């Protein structure tokens, strides 16, 4: 399928190492993919669901020890420790290669090695990058065919160019020998002994963030853990925002937001460009332009329903692979906790065991029918609110960058940074507080800069410095904001309604970007005037509620500043510009 010598050499070396019985090239055709699906069903890797109710949909169950990303087994490998550490797990390049090559020895004996040429981004776009993943997992092949653009057209676009090498084998599915290794300096990803999406769909976090963030640093662009959302008022051109949130902060819900009734009546529309990853470059017009390099959604199933995120649920209704959810034996469909209040009475749980819904206890995760991290892999094209700019080769222009976290008292509902470097500082101090349900310890602050803590492919301080450097090259800079949907009252109840009503805050953000509204300066940045947040139609929210949500408590922030200093102290190479911003914050708080 290609004359590219580097591709052929990569395959030949993997063949010698892994010793597969045969090699099959993935050409991307529907005919071949259908053959793969049938093979996966025959080998009991996939279960075909009710094709009248869920056309093109299948169910997969992982082994019980392989259900999530394994941060403790995920490494960034480089020649010098300082170039990867201290946030990342580090292993020296040659040591890591020796370890992995030992594990790969003959691991595909008796199996097929699939060659997946894939494009991150529209095939042929100057934004896009190409990878070749070699794998012995047909589950990986079929998921990659949803999550990325695969096949012969990708090799045509590659020509004799460079690509990101990816080698995966599920091997023995051994927890002790499970490793997800990234070699940014070698343009290489190696994954073994897992078959869970986040560890083995190498185009996703591995390439699109860890390797791409390193490429972006060297090539002058950015790979970010951000959704891309378009907001359109009437017949005006949509305005686009990119937003980063740690897990459990409503990222997918915001990416597929549905306007509340009063905004629908004013003919507001919201368009999803991407729900997870943004590649961002400076355009010829001096603005930032972003693309979603993915071609599918790899979403968490539990909690997804027609109330929380109808667009996500509707995206799963055809040509979707469900992983580790409940199988409803009565009608050949699937179910998960939070889908609805009608758990199936004749069902198999994610472990492949008969499941009795009457024994389900919300407080005991072991009684769940679906795994709490069960997933759906759905084609982006299924999304009812997909932007018509999704395939635009140059992406969409970004008016605002939004950071956010889960803070009970500290961060206001929304605030705007003073300038680019102050915005980088705001992103670098992003944090969420744990809840009792998560860890048993309430209010523990976990710093997750730009929501990239698990995904930066190099030294975090250097990553901050890259943001600072990017600011110097952007003539027309987007404004940078921070939001917090999770302020609570003294009883621990959320004050802000969230979900679709978050559009009210985004509306103010876009008005600020167009200088249509004023703001009030505080010690941390600019907050809205309470009357500029539209509360029309909200039952329990008054102007006083908004004032409370926008307060900046100096005592809280003095403590926060100490925490930021401690966090910076754990890192290396934090740029002087960010320490200057911390000094400015302390100065403002002590005025």
Secondary structure as the mmCIF struct_conf table of DSSP 4:
data_model
#
loop_
_struct_conf.conf_type_id
_struct_conf.id
_struct_conf.beg_label_comp_id
_struct_conf.beg_label_asym_id
_struct_conf.beg_label_seq_id
_struct_conf.end_label_comp_id
_struct_conf.end_label_asym_id
_struct_conf.end_label_seq_id
HELX_RH_AL_P HELX_RH_AL_P1 UNK A 5 UNK A 18
BEND BEND1 UNK A 21 UNK A 21
STRN STRN1 UNK A 22 UNK A 26
HELX_RH_AL_P HELX_RH_AL_P2 UNK A 30 UNK A 42
TURN_TY1_P TURN_TY1_P1 UNK A 43 UNK A 44
BEND BEND2 UNK A 45 UNK A 46
STRN STRN2 UNK A 47 UNK A 48
TURN_TY1_P TURN_TY1_P2 UNK A 51 UNK A 53
BEND BEND3 UNK A 54 UNK A 54
TURN_TY1_P TURN_TY1_P3 UNK A 55 UNK A 56
STRN STRN3 UNK A 58 UNK A 60
TURN_TY1_P TURN_TY1_P4 UNK A 64 UNK A 65
BEND BEND4 UNK A 68 UNK A 68
HELX_RH_3T_P HELX_RH_3T_P1 UNK A 71 UNK A 73
STRN STRN4 UNK A 74 UNK A 78
BEND BEND5 UNK A 79 UNK A 80
HELX_RH_3T_P HELX_RH_3T_P2 UNK A 81 UNK A 83
TURN_TY1_P TURN_TY1_P5 UNK A 84 UNK A 87
BEND BEND6 UNK A 88 UNK A 88
STRN STRN5 UNK A 89 UNK A 92
HELX_RH_AL_P HELX_RH_AL_P3 UNK A 93 UNK A 104
TURN_TY1_P TURN_TY1_P6 UNK A 105 UNK A 110
BEND BEND7 UNK A 111 UNK A 111
STRN STRN6 UNK A 112 UNK A 120
BEND BEND8 UNK A 121 UNK A 122
TURN_TY1_P TURN_TY1_P7 UNK A 123 UNK A 124
TURN_TY1_P TURN_TY1_P8 UNK A 126 UNK A 127
STRN STRN7 UNK A 129 UNK A 135
BEND BEND9 UNK A 136 UNK A 136
HELX_RH_AL_P HELX_RH_AL_P4 UNK A 138 UNK A 147
BEND BEND10 UNK A 148 UNK A 148
STRN STRN8 UNK A 149 UNK A 150
BEND BEND11 UNK A 151 UNK A 151
HELX_RH_AL_P HELX_RH_AL_P5 UNK A 152 UNK A 158
TURN_TY1_P TURN_TY1_P9 UNK A 159 UNK A 160
STRN STRN9 UNK A 164 UNK A 169
TURN_TY1_P TURN_TY1_P10 UNK A 171 UNK A 172
BEND BEND12 UNK A 175 UNK A 175
TURN_TY1_P TURN_TY1_P11 UNK A 176 UNK A 177
STRN STRN10 UNK A 179 UNK A 183
HELX_RH_3T_P HELX_RH_3T_P3 UNK A 184 UNK A 186
TURN_TY1_P TURN_TY1_P12 UNK A 187 UNK A 187
STRN STRN11 UNK A 188 UNK A 192
BEND BEND13 UNK A 193 UNK A 193
BEND BEND14 UNK A 196 UNK A 196
HELX_RH_AL_P HELX_RH_AL_P6 UNK A 197 UNK A 200
TURN_TY1_P TURN_TY1_P13 UNK A 202 UNK A 202
HELX_RH_PI_P HELX_RH_PI_P1 UNK A 203 UNK A 211
HELX_RH_AL_P HELX_RH_AL_P7 UNK A 212 UNK A 219
TURN_TY1_P TURN_TY1_P14 UNK A 220 UNK A 220
STRN STRN12 UNK A 222 UNK A 224
BEND BEND15 UNK A 225 UNK A 225
STRN STRN13 UNK A 227 UNK A 233
TURN_TY1_P TURN_TY1_P15 UNK A 234 UNK A 235
BEND BEND16 UNK A 236 UNK A 236
HELX_LH_PP_P HELX_LH_PP_P1 UNK A 237 UNK A 238
STRN STRN14 UNK A 239 UNK A 245
TURN_TY1_P TURN_TY1_P16 UNK A 247 UNK A 248
BEND BEND17 UNK A 249 UNK A 249
HELX_RH_AL_P HELX_RH_AL_P8 UNK A 251 UNK A 255
TURN_TY1_P TURN_TY1_P17 UNK A 256 UNK A 256
HELX_RH_AL_P HELX_RH_AL_P9 UNK A 261 UNK A 265
TURN_TY1_P TURN_TY1_P18 UNK A 266 UNK A 267
STRN STRN15 UNK A 268 UNK A 274
BEND BEND18 UNK A 275 UNK A 276
STRN STRN16 UNK A 278 UNK A 282
TURN_TY1_P TURN_TY1_P19 UNK A 284 UNK A 285
BEND BEND19 UNK A 286 UNK A 287
STRN STRN17 UNK A 288 UNK A 291
BEND BEND20 UNK A 295 UNK A 295
STRN STRN18 UNK A 296 UNK A 300
TURN_TY1_P TURN_TY1_P20 UNK A 302 UNK A 303
BEND BEND21 UNK A 305 UNK A 305
TURN_TY1_P TURN_TY1_P21 UNK A 306 UNK A 308
HELX_RH_AL_P HELX_RH_AL_P10 UNK A 310 UNK A 315
TURN_TY1_P TURN_TY1_P22 UNK A 316 UNK A 316
BEND BEND22 UNK A 317 UNK A 319
STRN STRN19 UNK A 321 UNK A 323
BEND BEND23 UNK A 324 UNK A 324
STRN STRN20 UNK A 326 UNK A 328
TURN_TY1_P TURN_TY1_P23 UNK A 329 UNK A 332
STRN STRN21 UNK A 333 UNK A 335
TURN_TY1_P TURN_TY1_P24 UNK A 337 UNK A 338
BEND BEND24 UNK A 339 UNK A 339
BEND BEND25 UNK A 341 UNK A 341
BEND BEND26 UNK A 345 UNK A 346
STRN STRN22 UNK A 347 UNK A 348
TURN_TY1_P TURN_TY1_P25 UNK A 350 UNK A 351
BEND BEND27 UNK A 352 UNK A 353
STRN STRN23 UNK A 354 UNK A 355
HELX_RH_3T_P HELX_RH_3T_P4 UNK A 357 UNK A 359
TURN_TY1_P TURN_TY1_P26 UNK A 362 UNK A 363
HELX_RH_3T_P HELX_RH_3T_P5 UNK A 365 UNK A 367
BEND BEND28 UNK A 369 UNK A 370
TURN_TY1_P TURN_TY1_P27 UNK A 372 UNK A 373
STRN STRN24 UNK A 375 UNK A 379
HELX_RH_3T_P HELX_RH_3T_P6 UNK A 380 UNK A 382
TURN_TY1_P TURN_TY1_P28 UNK A 384 UNK A 385
STRN STRN25 UNK A 386 UNK A 386
TURN_TY1_P TURN_TY1_P29 UNK A 388 UNK A 391
TURN_TY1_P TURN_TY1_P30 UNK A 393 UNK A 394
STRN STRN26 UNK A 396 UNK A 404
BEND BEND29 UNK A 408 UNK A 411
BEND BEND30 UNK A 413 UNK A 413
STRN STRN27 UNK A 414 UNK A 416
BEND BEND31 UNK A 418 UNK A 419
HELX_RH_AL_P HELX_RH_AL_P11 UNK A 420 UNK A 428
TURN_TY1_P TURN_TY1_P31 UNK A 429 UNK A 429
STRN STRN28 UNK A 431 UNK A 433
HELX_RH_AL_P HELX_RH_AL_P12 UNK A 436 UNK A 439
BEND BEND32 UNK A 440 UNK A 440
TURN_TY1_P TURN_TY1_P32 UNK A 442 UNK A 443
STRN STRN29 UNK A 445 UNK A 447
HELX_RH_3T_P HELX_RH_3T_P7 UNK A 449 UNK A 451
TURN_TY1_P TURN_TY1_P33 UNK A 453 UNK A 455
BEND BEND33 UNK A 457 UNK A 458
HELX_RH_AL_P HELX_RH_AL_P13 UNK A 460 UNK A 473
BEND BEND34 UNK A 475 UNK A 476
HELX_LH_PP_P HELX_LH_PP_P2 UNK A 477 UNK A 478
STRN STRN30 UNK A 479 UNK A 483
TURN_TY1_P TURN_TY1_P34 UNK A 485 UNK A 486
STRN STRN31 UNK A 488 UNK A 488
TURN_TY1_P TURN_TY1_P35 UNK A 490 UNK A 491
BEND BEND35 UNK A 492 UNK A 492
STRN STRN32 UNK A 494 UNK A 494
BEND BEND36 UNK A 495 UNK A 496
HELX_RH_3T_P HELX_RH_3T_P8 UNK A 499 UNK A 502
HELX_RH_AL_P HELX_RH_AL_P14 UNK A 503 UNK A 513
TURN_TY1_P TURN_TY1_P36 UNK A 514 UNK A 515
BEND BEND37 UNK A 517 UNK A 517
STRN STRN33 UNK A 519 UNK A 521
BEND BEND38 UNK A 523 UNK A 525
STRN STRN34 UNK A 526 UNK A 528
HELX_RH_3T_P HELX_RH_3T_P9 UNK A 530 UNK A 532
BEND BEND39 UNK A 533 UNK A 533
TURN_TY1_P TURN_TY1_P37 UNK A 536 UNK A 537
BEND BEND40 UNK A 539 UNK A 540
HELX_RH_AL_P HELX_RH_AL_P15 UNK A 543 UNK A 549
TURN_TY1_P TURN_TY1_P38 UNK A 550 UNK A 550
HELX_RH_AL_P HELX_RH_AL_P16 UNK A 554 UNK A 570
BEND BEND41 UNK A 571 UNK A 572
HELX_RH_AL_P HELX_RH_AL_P17 UNK A 576 UNK A 589
TURN_TY1_P TURN_TY1_P39 UNK A 590 UNK A 590
#
